[in-house]
Structure formats: structure tokens, C-alpha cells
Amino acid sequence: MTEKMYEELKDAIIGNGTDAIDDFLGYELSQYDEKTIKDAMDDVLDQMPEDIALDFYNEYCQ
């Protein structure tokens, strides 16, 4: 996935609300401000296999 695709994925998940964010992260955040969300998503994406990230991309961005 390209950096642009990662940004599209993060924006799409954020646009789908807290349930989508929690599903993607695998846990609930204590606060849902944009910086906290994006930092948590970056941490998860850094560890996530690309094929799984692509599955999320296809689910939320296609």
C-alpha cells in the first residue's frame, strides 16, 4: 500500500465513527480527538501486515 492509501484508510475509518475506529484498532480509546486517533492508527498500521491493511482498505475505501 502507498502512503496515500494509508491516509485514505485512516480518513475513511475516522469518517465511519467510533465503532469503526475501535474495530480497526482492536480496542477502545479513552478519548476520540483526531490526534489521538491518528497516532493510535499509525501504531497499529506499523505492526499490521500489509495484506490485512489492504483488507481494511478494501472494506472502507472501495
Secondary structure, 3 states (H helix, E strand, C coil): CCHHHHHHHHHHHHHCCHHHHHHHHCCCCCCCCHHHHHHHHHHHHHHCCHHHHHHHHHHHHC
